[in-house]
Amino acid sequence: MSYRNSWFKNNEPNENGKYFCVKCAGEFSKAEIDIDHIIPKRKGGTDDLWNLQCMCRHCNRSKGPRQSSRETLKGVCGAITHGDALKLANSMFNRKVKDLRGIKYKRK
């Protein structure tokens, strides 16, 4: 199951059948929503639910490759809360090893 489908399976829409963007707090239909990685996969993030958040397309696109310290801290706290700190550390370590070897991150 894709991480998008997994997120929607575990998160219900509001009473209007809409989802809230975590950045702008707007209401959007499922088709208008992106499921964003709090800690990007290219930085060692995982597809675990604690690392996923609901964002409208505009907010997700405006975020681009930038990652604020607050967003990174939110992701790390999520990993600790869900008992996945070791998994996150291992994923980030593997990402660094690949970077050192010159293996670039590729989107699926």
C-alpha positions in Angstrom: 0.0 0.0 0.0 1.3 3.4 -0.9 2.1 5.9 1.9 -0.7 8.2 0.5 -3.3 5.4 0.7 -2.0 4.4 4.2 -2.4 8.0 5.4 -6.0 8.3 4.1 -6.9 4.9 5.6 -5.8 6.1 9.0 -7.2 9.7 8.9 -10.8 10.4 8.5 -12.1 13.6 6.7 -14.1 16.2 8.7 -17.9 16.3 8.7 -17.9 18.0 5.3 -15.7 15.2 3.8 -12.7 17.5 3.7 -9.2 17.5 5.0 -7.3 20.3 6.7 -3.9 21.6 5.4 -1.4 21.7 8.3 0.1 24.9 7.0 -2.7 27.1 5.9 -5.6 25.3 7.8 -7.7 25.4 4.6 -10.3 22.7 3.9 -9.6 20.6 0.8 -11.0 17.5 -0.9 -9.0 14.3 -1.1 -8.1 15.1 -4.7 -6.7 18.5 -3.8 -4.4 17.2 -1.0 -0.8 16.1 -1.0 0.6 13.8 1.7 3.9 15.4 2.6 6.9 13.8 4.4 7.8 15.9 7.5 11.4 14.7 7.3 11.9 14.3 3.5 12.9 10.8 2.3 16.0 12.3 0.7 17.1 13.3 4.3 16.4 9.9 5.7 12.7 10.2 6.5 10.4 7.2 6.3 6.9 6.4 5.0 5.7 5.8 8.6 2.4 7.6 9.5 4.1 9.8 12.1 6.3 11.3 9.4 3.4 12.1 7.1 1.2 15.3 7.1 -1.7 16.6 5.1 -0.9 19.7 3.0 -2.7 21.4 0.1 -0.9 21.4 -3.1 -0.1 25.1 -3.0 1.5 24.9 0.5 3.4 21.7 -0.4 4.8 23.2 -3.6 5.8 26.5 -1.8 7.7 24.4 0.8 9.9 23.0 -1.9 13.2 21.5 -0.8 13.4 23.8 2.3 13.1 22.1 5.7 12.8 24.4 8.7 14.3 23.3 12.0 10.8 23.3 13.5 9.6 20.8 10.9 12.6 18.6 11.4 12.1 18.7 15.2 8.4 17.8 14.7 9.5 14.8 12.7 12.1 13.7 15.3 9.6 14.1 18.1 7.1 12.0 16.2 9.7 9.3 15.8 10.5 9.3 19.5 6.8 9.3 20.5 6.1 6.3 18.3 9.1 4.4 19.3 10.8 4.7 15.9 13.8 6.8 16.9 16.2 4.0 16.1 14.5 3.3 12.8 14.8 7.0 11.9 18.4 7.2 12.9 19.2 4.1 10.9 17.4 5.5 7.8 19.3 8.8 8.2 22.6 7.0 8.6 21.9 4.9 5.5 21.1 8.1 3.6 24.4 9.7 4.6 26.3 6.5 3.6 24.6 6.7 0.2 25.5 10.4 -0.1 29.2 9.6 0.7 29.2 6.9 -2.0 27.7 9.2 -4.5 24.4 7.4 -4.7 21.7 10.0 -5.3 18.1 9.8 -4.0 15.6 8.9 -6.7 11.8 9.5 -6.5 9.7 6.4 -7.1 
